[in-house]
Amino acid sequence: MCGINGIISLHRDAGGIVHAMNRHLHHRGPDGDGVYIADPLALGHVRLSILDLTNAGAQPMQFGCWVIVFNGEIYNFQALRDILVTHGYQFSSRSDTEVLLKAWDCWGEDCLAKLEGMFAFAIYDTQERRLHLCRDSYGVKPLFYSLTNNEFLFSSELSTLVHAQATLPEPDRDAISTYLALHYIPAPQTGLMNLFKLPSGHRMTVSFAESRIQALEPIQWDKPFEPYDNAIGITVDALDQALAHSVKQQMVSDVPLGAFLSGGVDSSLICHYASQVHKEPLHTFSIGFTDAGPEYDETAYAARAAKLLGSQHHAVCVELGSLSEHIDDILSRIGELNADSSVFLNHIVCAAAREHVTVCLSGAGGDELFGGYYRHQALLALEQLNYFPKSVVRLFIKMLSPFPQNRDNRLGNLVRRMIRFLEQREGDGGLIGMIRQDRVYPQQSLFLSKSPPRTLLKVLEYDFRHFLGDNILCFSDKMSMLHGLEVRVPFLDPGVVRLAEQMQNRQRVTLGEKKVLLKQLAARYFPHDLIYRKKQGFAAPVEVWLRKLRKAELKRRCMDGLVTQLLPEGVIDDLVENFVIRNRDLSLQLYSLIVMNQWFANL
């Protein structure tokens, strides 16, 4: 796991800029750095050593006419190495980078389909003067780029790309409109003009001559997840074997390895398989709030699962009193525009994990692959709701409206969800109507204008590509790499993903249960009440934190920055007034404005 950078510039010092980019990315690679300079091109790499800790694995790495900088892990590199040996290739290291480099030399871009892993890399053809950028199928490893003023730059992090620009980029109002609705920005947009994220499963080629740089449009080399309703379905045994294989393959490491454990279905299963392989008690990590109520604390469930697994468990307990300090610190370093409240929980638990291990397994992807969100059930229920006259539905909403609708209260959260669900009777019945957060200040953007997914299969595909790929995986990478921690995602193994595509819909979600088949598998190894308990999710008590702020301070934070260029002051006044005086839960909307101000101020 590392950080990569590069530049092709016809008018600036490429070597000097790539050295500066490496320094900005030092947190991603504290174990070493390197550069390759061949004006007008320069490539940079910072290294977090995971496999082959010797200098033989250092980058940039060269072979023949190729030079590569690579971030990620290729889990099947040993099998690929054996195949390449039969083609006459020899190896001087135990690193997956050398295997990737020679796989590209052997098969070219066709090697991408042979890779099992998480990756973002740039490989330069010194003969043709072409640079190829590639990103893994599922978007685990990020890659940002820009082409402005006849200058091409790329980096593992948006903030590094911004710092390398000749001038500060302007905000992209269309992308920010999407952010205000969804609280993250789908690729390829980033929130800044002319700065882009290479979408998952895409590659692009950049060529240059003496007076011109040309970047071709990104090409999709793999479509990550296409679920269908298979009449045959899959068996629990097949899923069991696929997950066991994935976890075992992803545990190859020359440094200490552990796993996140919330006590939920996904992380508990990953930790089960890891414990079967790990020779010593597995280090496991959870996080919870000591004074925010049971809605925000799963540490008791995690401790119970850890005891069953025999792991060496570490529970991180956070007090609300210190939350403001954590939030301000993390928002100053996030780099990307994202208002998911899980961001700073990720930051805190990654910091704790890094004290013990260098690699951590995560349960991310289980909800998107197997149908784990309430909205997946809601889509099924919408078919029944449409039989009710709209007048009856409006009456139900009117009856529920006086009740609390707060996320930090179990009843209030239920009422909030019921109202949001019933309101879909008036809407278009699509996913975006369920999840968008901009009802107080409706937004329009190119992304929001697309026809929304309306069926369970299309919603699962959307959640996998965007909610997981453009949101969860993005902040997980950023928060973990701030601490030099590599996070691996066993659910995102091609064998597991292909199986998840082939399930029957009733193995995914029913009106009475989410993640039907996955829970049946988990119940083989854990008690029924641990697996079939109410889903809590990995969220922070943002509403509790915001209610501790004075009204004037809350408004100042919302008005202090970019927001004033995009929303009228009256809209923000109404948000604050309804939140503070009328006790409406508008915490996520207010938090998203605070995040946006902090993000732009720290560019």
Secondary structure as UniProt FT lines:
FT   STRAND          2..9
FT   HELIX           14..24
FT   HELIX           26..28
FT   STRAND          33..38
FT   TURN            39..40
FT   STRAND          41..47
FT   HELIX           55..57
FT   STRAND          61..63
FT   TURN            64..65
FT   STRAND          66..74
FT   TURN            75..76
FT   HELIX           77..86
FT   TURN            87..88
FT   HELIX           96..107
FT   HELIX           108..114
FT   STRAND          117..125
FT   TURN            126..129
FT   STRAND          130..135
FT   TURN            137..138
FT   STRAND          144..148
FT   TURN            149..150
FT   STRAND          151..155
FT   HELIX           158..164
FT   HELIX           173..182
FT   TURN            187..188
FT   TURN            193..194
FT   STRAND          195..197
FT   TURN            200..201
FT   STRAND          202..208
FT   STRAND          213..215
FT   STRAND          219..220
FT   HELIX           236..250
FT   STRAND          257..260
FT   HELIX           265..277
FT   STRAND          283..289
FT   HELIX           294..296
FT   HELIX           299..309
FT   STRAND          312..318
FT   HELIX           320..322
FT   HELIX           323..331
FT   TURN            332..333
FT   HELIX           342..354
FT   TURN            355..356
FT   STRAND          359..361
FT   TURN            364..365
FT   HELIX           366..370
FT   HELIX           374..385
FT   TURN            386..387
FT   HELIX           390..400
FT   TURN            401..402
FT   TURN            407..408
FT   HELIX           410..422
FT   HELIX           423..425
FT   HELIX           431..435
FT   TURN            446..449
FT   HELIX           456..462
FT   HELIX           463..472
FT   HELIX           473..481
FT   TURN            482..484
FT   STRAND          486..488
FT   HELIX           490..492
FT   HELIX           494..501
FT   HELIX           505..508
FT   HELIX           516..522
FT   TURN            523..525
FT   HELIX           528..531
FT   HELIX           542..547
FT   HELIX           551..559
FT   HELIX           563..566
FT   HELIX           569..580
FT   HELIX           587..601
//
